Amino acid sequence: MNLSLKAALFTFCLFAGLSTSVQAEYTCNIDFAYGIAVNSDQLRVMDKTRTVVQINDQSQLFVGGRWQTLNEQEKLWLKEYSSGLHYVVPKMIVLATEGVDLAIDTIEHVYLGLVGSDHDSYERLNAAMKRVQSRVKDKFRHASNHYFIGPGSLESVDEFVDSEIEAQLEEAISTSVGGILSAISGINTGSGEVNQEKVAEITRQLNNVGEHLDVGDKATTLRKKAEWFCEKLKRLDSAEENLRKSVPAFKPYNIITLYEKDPD
């Protein structure tokens, strides 16, 4: 691989929040093991196309289509869990879909400055980035007031143009929820390389979705927002674990998952 392409991939890793220094500072290691669909009244947990868990009005729990009788403590956990996901999921979709566009535009700007648009490696890298962009937007979707995040992370990129680029990007990019949050937290929004209009637009969209809920998100920068959402998901994982321990029918569904990054 030529030096300029290596430089671009290193830059890509930096903006994906996965350089050694950035990763050591903050990495989010969280994802959903199932699809999550929310609208104003309902939250559904999807195993492919089948609903396995449903929460209505943040107070009624159905598992496998059966209503679960809950005690007062379990109702409090369910309220914390469902209201938190109602708040987080729409905003995560904004962070993922708009944030990946911002990251790719920023990388493209830097790389064009390194080698120019006529260099063959630029076309190869650009094709790979577009493929990642498509994967992200396939996983994080919304229509009207319905929001959906698909399960799992990017496990293979078999349609990338170049196998050597493919290997590099598989390591550098993840479409897991935590991977997206790590990427956003790694973008230096004060840099002249970053499109400030897009930063402002992402912030505006984050403020517009889920306004009917107020869980105290006072963060102002994209980095702080990404870190706040990661920590919020970890707290929701604790509420989920309490429910799994207390409600037998819910025990099989480890929906919010924490994972360890593979060692280098």
DOLO-213676 format. One record per residue (C-alpha): residue in one letter; residue number from 0; chain; y, x, z. Coordinates in nm, 2 decimals. Layout:
BEGIN
+------+------+------+--------+--------+--------+
: selo : bati : roba :      y :      x :      z :
+------+------+------+--------+--------+--------+
:    A :  NUM :    A :      Y :      X :      Z :
...
+------+------+------+--------+--------+--------+
***
This chain:
BEGIN
+------+------+------+--------+--------+--------+
: selo : bati : roba :      y :      x :      z :
+------+------+------+--------+--------+--------+
:    M :    0 :    A :   0.00 :   0.00 :   0.00 :
:    N :    1 :    A :   0.34 :   0.14 :  -0.09 :
:    L :    2 :    A :   0.60 :   0.23 :   0.17 :
:    S :    3 :    A :   0.85 :  -0.04 :   0.08 :
:    L :    4 :    A :   0.58 :  -0.31 :   0.11 :
:    K :    5 :    A :   0.48 :  -0.17 :   0.45 :
:    A :    6 :    A :   0.84 :  -0.18 :   0.56 :
:    A :    7 :    A :   0.87 :  -0.54 :   0.46 :
:    L :    8 :    A :   0.55 :  -0.64 :   0.64 :
:    F :    9 :    A :   0.68 :  -0.46 :   0.95 :
:    T :   10 :    A :   1.00 :  -0.65 :   0.92 :
:    F :   11 :    A :   0.80 :  -0.97 :   0.88 :
:    C :   12 :    A :   0.61 :  -0.89 :   1.20 :
:    L :   13 :    A :   0.95 :  -0.84 :   1.38 :
:    F :   14 :    A :   1.08 :  -1.18 :   1.27 :
:    A :   15 :    A :   0.74 :  -1.34 :   1.36 :
:    G :   16 :    A :   0.79 :  -1.22 :   1.72 :
:    L :   17 :    A :   0.48 :  -0.99 :   1.69 :
:    S :   18 :    A :   0.61 :  -0.64 :   1.70 :
:    T :   19 :    A :   0.50 :  -0.44 :   2.00 :
:    S :   20 :    A :   0.83 :  -0.46 :   2.18 :
:    V :   21 :    A :   0.89 :  -0.83 :   2.11 :
:    Q :   22 :    A :   0.54 :  -0.93 :   2.19 :
:    A :   23 :    A :   0.55 :  -0.75 :   2.52 :
:    E :   24 :    A :   0.87 :  -0.93 :   2.60 :
:    Y :   25 :    A :   0.75 :  -1.28 :   2.52 :
:    T :   26 :    A :   0.44 :  -1.43 :   2.36 :
:    C :   27 :    A :   0.34 :  -1.80 :   2.38 :
:    N :   28 :    A :  -0.04 :  -1.84 :   2.39 :
:    I :   29 :    A :  -0.08 :  -2.22 :   2.36 :
:    D :   30 :    A :  -0.21 :  -2.46 :   2.11 :
:    F :   31 :    A :  -0.36 :  -2.81 :   2.06 :
:    A :   32 :    A :  -0.74 :  -2.84 :   2.02 :
:    Y :   33 :    A :  -0.70 :  -3.19 :   1.88 :
:    G :   34 :    A :  -0.44 :  -3.36 :   1.66 :
:    I :   35 :    A :  -0.16 :  -3.53 :   1.85 :
:    A :   36 :    A :   0.02 :  -3.83 :   1.71 :
:    V :   37 :    A :   0.32 :  -4.00 :   1.89 :
:    N :   38 :    A :   0.56 :  -4.28 :   1.82 :
:    S :   39 :    A :   0.80 :  -4.47 :   2.05 :
:    D :   40 :    A :   0.53 :  -4.66 :   2.23 :
:    Q :   41 :    A :   0.20 :  -4.48 :   2.19 :
:    L :   42 :    A :   0.03 :  -4.14 :   2.20 :
:    R :   43 :    A :  -0.30 :  -4.08 :   2.03 :
:    V :   44 :    A :  -0.53 :  -3.78 :   2.04 :
:    M :   45 :    A :  -0.72 :  -3.74 :   1.72 :
:    D :   46 :    A :  -1.05 :  -3.58 :   1.64 :
:    K :   47 :    A :  -1.01 :  -3.56 :   1.26 :
:    T :   48 :    A :  -0.93 :  -3.92 :   1.17 :
:    R :   49 :    A :  -1.08 :  -4.08 :   1.49 :
:    T :   50 :    A :  -0.87 :  -4.16 :   1.79 :
:    V :   51 :    A :  -1.05 :  -4.04 :   2.10 :
:    V :   52 :    A :  -0.77 :  -4.08 :   2.36 :
:    Q :   53 :    A :  -0.48 :  -4.32 :   2.35 :
:    I :   54 :    A :  -0.19 :  -4.37 :   2.60 :
:    N :   55 :    A :   0.02 :  -4.69 :   2.56 :
:    D :   56 :    A :   0.37 :  -4.71 :   2.71 :
:    Q :   57 :    A :   0.30 :  -4.39 :   2.90 :
:    S :   58 :    A :   0.10 :  -4.59 :   3.16 :
:    Q :   59 :    A :  -0.23 :  -4.71 :   3.01 :
:    L :   60 :    A :  -0.50 :  -4.47 :   2.94 :
:    F :   61 :    A :  -0.78 :  -4.55 :   2.69 :
:    V :   62 :    A :  -1.07 :  -4.30 :   2.63 :
:    G :   63 :    A :  -1.32 :  -4.38 :   2.36 :
:    G :   64 :    A :  -1.15 :  -4.72 :   2.33 :
:    R :   65 :    A :  -1.21 :  -4.81 :   2.69 :
:    W :   66 :    A :  -0.93 :  -4.87 :   2.94 :
:    Q :   67 :    A :  -0.94 :  -4.64 :   3.24 :
:    T :   68 :    A :  -0.85 :  -4.78 :   3.59 :
:    L :   69 :    A :  -0.62 :  -4.52 :   3.76 :
:    N :   70 :    A :  -0.51 :  -4.47 :   4.11 :
:    E :   71 :    A :  -0.14 :  -4.41 :   4.20 :
:    Q :   72 :    A :  -0.17 :  -4.03 :   4.18 :
:    E :   73 :    A :  -0.35 :  -4.04 :   3.85 :
:    K :   74 :    A :  -0.08 :  -4.28 :   3.71 :
:    L :   75 :    A :   0.19 :  -4.02 :   3.81 :
:    W :   76 :    A :   0.00 :  -3.74 :   3.63 :
:    L :   77 :    A :  -0.04 :  -3.96 :   3.33 :
:    K :   78 :    A :   0.33 :  -4.05 :   3.32 :
:    E :   79 :    A :   0.42 :  -3.68 :   3.35 :
:    Y :   80 :    A :   0.17 :  -3.58 :   3.07 :
:    S :   81 :    A :   0.25 :  -3.86 :   2.82 :
:    S :   82 :    A :   0.63 :  -3.85 :   2.87 :
:    G :   83 :    A :   0.63 :  -3.48 :   2.83 :
:    L :   84 :    A :   0.43 :  -3.49 :   2.51 :
:    H :   85 :    A :   0.65 :  -3.77 :   2.37 :
:    Y :   86 :    A :   0.95 :  -3.54 :   2.43 :
:    V :   87 :    A :   0.79 :  -3.21 :   2.31 :
:    V :   88 :    A :   0.60 :  -3.31 :   2.00 :
:    P :   89 :    A :   0.89 :  -3.44 :   1.78 :
:    K :   90 :    A :   1.10 :  -3.13 :   1.88 :
:    M :   91 :    A :   0.81 :  -2.89 :   1.81 :
:    I :   92 :    A :   0.79 :  -3.04 :   1.46 :
:    V :   93 :    A :   1.16 :  -2.96 :   1.40 :
:    L :   94 :    A :   1.11 :  -2.60 :   1.54 :
:    A :   95 :    A :   0.81 :  -2.54 :   1.33 :
:    T :   96 :    A :   0.92 :  -2.68 :   1.00 :
:    E :   97 :    A :   1.28 :  -2.57 :   1.01 :
:    G :   98 :    A :   1.21 :  -2.25 :   1.20 :
:    V :   99 :    A :   0.96 :  -2.12 :   0.95 :
:    D :  100 :    A :   1.22 :  -2.18 :   0.67 :
:    L :  101 :    A :   1.48 :  -1.98 :   0.87 :
:    A :  102 :    A :   1.23 :  -1.70 :   0.93 :
:    I :  103 :    A :   1.13 :  -1.68 :   0.56 :
:    D :  104 :    A :   1.48 :  -1.69 :   0.44 :
:    T :  105 :    A :   1.57 :  -1.41 :   0.68 :
:    I :  106 :    A :   1.28 :  -1.20 :   0.58 :
:    E :  107 :    A :   1.36 :  -1.25 :   0.21 :
:    H :  108 :    A :   1.72 :  -1.14 :   0.27 :
:    V :  109 :    A :   1.61 :  -0.82 :   0.44 :
:    Y :  110 :    A :   1.34 :  -0.74 :   0.18 :
:    L :  111 :    A :   1.56 :  -0.80 :  -0.11 :
:    G :  112 :    A :   1.79 :  -0.54 :   0.04 :
:    L :  113 :    A :   1.50 :  -0.30 :   0.06 :
:    V :  114 :    A :   1.34 :  -0.32 :  -0.29 :
:    G :  115 :    A :   1.52 :  -0.59 :  -0.49 :
:    S :  116 :    A :   1.38 :  -0.89 :  -0.66 :
:    D :  117 :    A :   1.23 :  -0.70 :  -0.96 :
:    H :  118 :    A :   0.98 :  -0.51 :  -0.75 :
:    D :  119 :    A :   0.63 :  -0.64 :  -0.79 :
:    S :  120 :    A :   0.56 :  -0.64 :  -0.42 :
:    Y :  121 :    A :   0.84 :  -0.88 :  -0.36 :
:    E :  122 :    A :   0.67 :  -1.14 :  -0.58 :
:    R :  123 :    A :   0.34 :  -1.09 :  -0.40 :
:    L :  124 :    A :   0.49 :  -1.11 :  -0.05 :
:    N :  125 :    A :   0.71 :  -1.41 :  -0.15 :
:    A :  126 :    A :   0.40 :  -1.60 :  -0.27 :
:    A :  127 :    A :   0.22 :  -1.53 :   0.05 :
:    M :  128 :    A :   0.51 :  -1.65 :   0.26 :
:    K :  129 :    A :   0.54 :  -1.97 :   0.06 :
:    R :  130 :    A :   0.17 :  -2.03 :   0.13 :
:    V :  131 :    A :   0.23 :  -1.99 :   0.50 :
:    Q :  132 :    A :   0.53 :  -2.22 :   0.48 :
:    S :  133 :    A :   0.31 :  -2.48 :   0.31 :
:    R :  134 :    A :   0.04 :  -2.45 :   0.58 :
:    V :  135 :    A :   0.30 :  -2.50 :   0.86 :
:    K :  136 :    A :   0.44 :  -2.81 :   0.70 :
:    D :  137 :    A :   0.09 :  -2.95 :   0.65 :
:    K :  138 :    A :   0.02 :  -2.91 :   1.02 :
:    F :  139 :    A :   0.35 :  -3.03 :   1.16 :
:    R :  140 :    A :   0.45 :  -3.37 :   1.00 :
:    H :  141 :    A :   0.66 :  -3.67 :   1.06 :
:    A :  142 :    A :   0.76 :  -4.00 :   0.89 :
:    S :  143 :    A :   1.01 :  -4.24 :   1.04 :
:    N :  144 :    A :   0.94 :  -4.24 :   1.41 :
:    H :  145 :    A :   0.58 :  -4.12 :   1.38 :
:    Y :  146 :    A :   0.52 :  -3.75 :   1.46 :
:    F :  147 :    A :   0.19 :  -3.56 :   1.41 :
:    I :  148 :    A :   0.08 :  -3.20 :   1.50 :
:    G :  149 :    A :  -0.26 :  -3.10 :   1.37 :
:    P :  150 :    A :  -0.52 :  -2.90 :   1.57 :
:    G :  151 :    A :  -0.60 :  -2.53 :   1.56 :
:    S :  152 :    A :  -0.43 :  -2.23 :   1.40 :
:    L :  153 :    A :  -0.43 :  -2.05 :   1.07 :
:    E :  154 :    A :  -0.78 :  -1.91 :   1.05 :
:    S :  155 :    A :  -0.80 :  -1.80 :   0.69 :
:    V :  156 :    A :  -0.56 :  -1.75 :   0.40 :
:    D :  157 :    A :  -0.80 :  -1.74 :   0.11 :
:    E :  158 :    A :  -0.54 :  -1.84 :  -0.15 :
:    F :  159 :    A :  -0.30 :  -1.56 :  -0.08 :
:    V :  160 :    A :  -0.23 :  -1.34 :  -0.39 :
:    D :  161 :    A :  -0.32 :  -1.00 :  -0.26 :
:    S :  162 :    A :  -0.61 :  -0.93 :  -0.01 :
:    E :  163 :    A :  -0.43 :  -0.64 :   0.15 :
:    I :  164 :    A :  -0.12 :  -0.86 :   0.21 :
:    E :  165 :    A :  -0.35 :  -1.14 :   0.33 :
:    A :  166 :    A :  -0.50 :  -0.92 :   0.60 :
:    Q :  167 :    A :  -0.15 :  -0.81 :   0.72 :
:    L :  168 :    A :  -0.02 :  -1.17 :   0.72 :
:    E :  169 :    A :  -0.32 :  -1.31 :   0.90 :
:    E :  170 :    A :  -0.24 :  -1.07 :   1.19 :
:    A :  171 :    A :   0.14 :  -1.14 :   1.17 :
:    I :  172 :    A :   0.16 :  -1.51 :   1.13 :
:    S :  173 :    A :   0.00 :  -1.80 :   1.32 :
:    T :  174 :    A :   0.05 :  -2.17 :   1.28 :
:    S :  175 :    A :  -0.07 :  -2.24 :   1.63 :
:    V :  176 :    A :   0.19 :  -2.41 :   1.85 :
:    G :  177 :    A :   0.23 :  -2.09 :   2.06 :
:    G :  178 :    A :   0.25 :  -1.88 :   1.74 :
:    I :  179 :    A :   0.54 :  -2.09 :   1.62 :
:    L :  180 :    A :   0.72 :  -2.07 :   1.95 :
:    S :  181 :    A :   0.67 :  -1.69 :   1.96 :
:    A :  182 :    A :   0.81 :  -1.66 :   1.61 :
:    I :  183 :    A :   1.12 :  -1.86 :   1.69 :
:    S :  184 :    A :   1.18 :  -1.67 :   2.01 :
:    G :  185 :    A :   1.16 :  -1.35 :   1.81 :
:    I :  186 :    A :   1.44 :  -1.44 :   1.57 :
:    N :  187 :    A :   1.77 :  -1.28 :   1.66 :
:    T :  188 :    A :   2.00 :  -1.57 :   1.59 :
:    G :  189 :    A :   2.30 :  -1.35 :   1.65 :
:    S :  190 :    A :   2.21 :  -1.12 :   1.36 :
:    G :  191 :    A :   2.41 :  -1.11 :   1.04 :
:    E :  192 :    A :   2.08 :  -1.14 :   0.86 :
:    V :  193 :    A :   2.02 :  -1.49 :   0.99 :
:    N :  194 :    A :   2.16 :  -1.80 :   0.81 :
:    Q :  195 :    A :   2.39 :  -1.94 :   1.08 :
:    E :  196 :    A :   2.42 :  -2.28 :   0.91 :
:    K :  197 :    A :   2.05 :  -2.32 :   0.94 :
:    V :  198 :    A :   2.05 :  -2.22 :   1.30 :
:    A :  199 :    A :   2.32 :  -2.49 :   1.36 :
:    E :  200 :    A :   2.12 :  -2.75 :   1.16 :
:    I :  201 :    A :   1.80 :  -2.68 :   1.37 :
:    T :  202 :    A :   2.00 :  -2.72 :   1.69 :
:    R :  203 :    A :   2.15 :  -3.05 :   1.56 :
:    Q :  204 :    A :   1.80 :  -3.19 :   1.47 :
:    L :  205 :    A :   1.66 :  -3.09 :   1.80 :
:    N :  206 :    A :   1.94 :  -3.28 :   1.97 :
:    N :  207 :    A :   1.87 :  -3.59 :   1.75 :
:    V :  208 :    A :   1.50 :  -3.63 :   1.81 :
:    G :  209 :    A :   1.37 :  -3.77 :   2.14 :
:    E :  210 :    A :   1.71 :  -3.86 :   2.27 :
:    H :  211 :    A :   1.57 :  -4.15 :   2.48 :
:    L :  212 :    A :   1.40 :  -3.90 :   2.70 :
:    D :  213 :    A :   1.58 :  -3.65 :   2.93 :
:    V :  214 :    A :   1.37 :  -3.38 :   3.09 :
:    G :  215 :    A :   1.65 :  -3.13 :   3.15 :
:    D :  216 :    A :   1.64 :  -2.91 :   2.84 :
:    K :  217 :    A :   1.98 :  -2.73 :   2.88 :
:    A :  218 :    A :   1.89 :  -2.43 :   2.67 :
:    T :  219 :    A :   2.14 :  -2.34 :   2.40 :
:    T :  220 :    A :   1.98 :  -2.07 :   2.18 :
:    L :  221 :    A :   1.67 :  -2.11 :   1.97 :
:    R :  222 :    A :   1.50 :  -1.83 :   2.16 :
:    K :  223 :    A :   1.56 :  -2.00 :   2.49 :
:    K :  224 :    A :   1.45 :  -2.34 :   2.35 :
:    A :  225 :    A :   1.13 :  -2.19 :   2.22 :
:    E :  226 :    A :   1.05 :  -2.03 :   2.56 :
:    W :  227 :    A :   1.14 :  -2.35 :   2.74 :
:    F :  228 :    A :   0.90 :  -2.55 :   2.52 :
:    C :  229 :    A :   0.62 :  -2.31 :   2.58 :
:    E :  230 :    A :   0.66 :  -2.32 :   2.95 :
:    K :  231 :    A :   0.69 :  -2.70 :   2.94 :
:    L :  232 :    A :   0.36 :  -2.72 :   2.75 :
:    K :  233 :    A :   0.20 :  -2.50 :   3.02 :
:    R :  234 :    A :   0.32 :  -2.74 :   3.29 :
:    L :  235 :    A :   0.18 :  -3.03 :   3.08 :
:    D :  236 :    A :  -0.15 :  -2.84 :   3.06 :
:    S :  237 :    A :  -0.16 :  -2.84 :   3.44 :
:    A :  238 :    A :  -0.11 :  -3.22 :   3.45 :
:    E :  239 :    A :  -0.38 :  -3.26 :   3.19 :
:    E :  240 :    A :  -0.62 :  -3.05 :   3.40 :
:    N :  241 :    A :  -0.55 :  -3.27 :   3.70 :
:    L :  242 :    A :  -0.64 :  -3.57 :   3.50 :
:    R :  243 :    A :  -0.95 :  -3.41 :   3.36 :
:    K :  244 :    A :  -1.07 :  -3.33 :   3.71 :
:    S :  245 :    A :  -0.99 :  -3.68 :   3.84 :
:    V :  246 :    A :  -1.08 :  -3.91 :   3.55 :
:    P :  247 :    A :  -1.45 :  -3.86 :   3.45 :
:    A :  248 :    A :  -1.41 :  -4.01 :   3.10 :
:    F :  249 :    A :  -1.12 :  -3.78 :   3.03 :
:    K :  250 :    A :  -1.30 :  -3.46 :   3.14 :
:    P :  251 :    A :  -1.44 :  -3.36 :   2.79 :
:    Y :  252 :    A :  -1.09 :  -3.35 :   2.63 :
:    N :  253 :    A :  -0.93 :  -3.01 :   2.68 :
:    I :  254 :    A :  -0.64 :  -3.10 :   2.45 :
:    I :  255 :    A :  -0.37 :  -2.84 :   2.54 :
:    T :  256 :    A :  -0.54 :  -2.50 :   2.53 :
:    L :  257 :    A :  -0.44 :  -2.15 :   2.65 :
:    Y :  258 :    A :  -0.58 :  -1.86 :   2.45 :
:    E :  259 :    A :  -0.58 :  -1.48 :   2.48 :
:    K :  260 :    A :  -0.47 :  -1.27 :   2.19 :
:    D :  261 :    A :  -0.74 :  -1.05 :   2.05 :
:    P :  262 :    A :  -0.69 :  -0.68 :   2.15 :
:    D :  263 :    A :  -0.58 :  -0.45 :   1.88 :
+------+------+------+--------+--------+--------+
***
